[in-house]
């Protein structure tokens, strides 16, 4: 597959994590790693994930704190905040801190995950076609 990614799934809810993992695997991605807390995610950033689906509300450290640390480590990692809360302030803050997107845990969460992956593929293909340095600078703002 041309667009093969390394995924980190970071969520303390095993039900949702299992569902995300199965759906991403069904999309023919095989490099999917699960962490049930933010600290383990941060500790393993040296494994260079391309995309992180990150729960907003975890016990050990908040999703926002993990997001900030991920972006300091490597601003080019696509971090997607996932939350059961449909709160516009949380979504805005997630984007402000560098999240690529915000997904609500609802009955369409798998469809939303698939749509985000397609957006990332599109952006990566556009980066290849255009001047990467200019596009990377623009994307690093978000």
N, C-alpha and C positions, 0 to 999 in steps of 0.2 A: 504494500500500500504506500502510495507516494507521501501522504500526509500522516505519518505515524508519529504519535505523541506519547510522552510519558505523563501519566496522570497521577496526581495525588488526590485522594478523597479524604477529607478531614472532617469527621463528624462523630460525636459521641453517641449517636443513635444508630444502632446496628441495622435496624429495619431499613432506614433510608439508604445507608451506605451499601447494603446488599443490593437494594434495588438499583442504585446508580451503577454499581459495579456490573451487574448483570446487563443493564442496558448498554453501557459503554462496550462491554465485551461483545454484545450482539451487533454492535456497529463495526466489528472487526478490529478493535483495538485490543492489544494484549498486554501492554505495559501499564498496569493499573495497580497502584499501591494504596493501601488503606491505613490511616492513622486515626485512633479514637480520641486524640487530644492534640491541641495546638503545639505543645512543647515538642512532641515527637516529630511533627511536621518540620518545625524550625531546625531541630537537630539533624534532620536528614536532607536539608536543602542542597547539600553537596552532591546529591544524586541527580540534580539538575532536572526537576520536573518542567514540563512545558506548560501544563495547565493544572491549576489547583482549584478544586471545588471545595470551598471552605464554609463550614457552618458558622453562623453568626454567634450563636449562643452556646458556649461550651463551659464546662466547670473550671478547668485549670487556668485558662487564659482566654480572653475574648477573641472573637474572630477579627475584630479591628486591630488588636495588638499583633496578632499573627500576620495580618495583611501588611501592616507597617513594617514588620521585620522582614517579611518576604521581599517587599519592594526595595528595602535598603540593601538586601543581599543581592538581588538581581531584578532591576525594574522591568526586564523583558519577559518575566514569567506572567502568564495570563492567569489572574486570580479572579474567580467567580464566587461572590458571596451567595450563600444559600441560607434562607431563613424561613421559619414557619410564620414569622411576623410580616404582615403586609403593611409595613409602616414606611411611609415616604421618607421620613427623616433618616431611617436606617439606610435605605437605599441611597439617598443623597450622600450621606457620610461615607458609605462604602466606596462610591465613585470618587469622592473627594480624596480619600486615602489611597486611591490607585487601583481599585477593583475594575476589571474589564466590564463586568456586568453584575446584575443582581437578580437572583431567581427566588421565587417564593415556593416553598414546599406545599404544593397543592396537587390536585389530580392530574395536572399537566406538567409536572416537574421533569419527567423524562423527555418529553417533547421539548421543553425549554433547554435542557442540557444539550440535546441534539442540535437545536438551533444555534446555541452559543458556539458549539464546535464548528458548525458550518460558517459562522461569522469569522471565527479565528482562521479557518482555512482560507477564506476569501481574503482576509487582511494579509496573511502570509504570502499568498500568491501575488497580491498587489505590490507588496514590498519587493518581491523578486523582480517585478516588471519595471518598477520605478527606481528612483534614486533612494537606496535603502537608508542612507544617513539622514536625509531630510525626513522620510517617513518615520524612522525610529525616534527622531527628536520630537516629532508631532505626537506620536503615540505615547512617549514617555511622560507627556504632560498629563495624560489621563490616568 
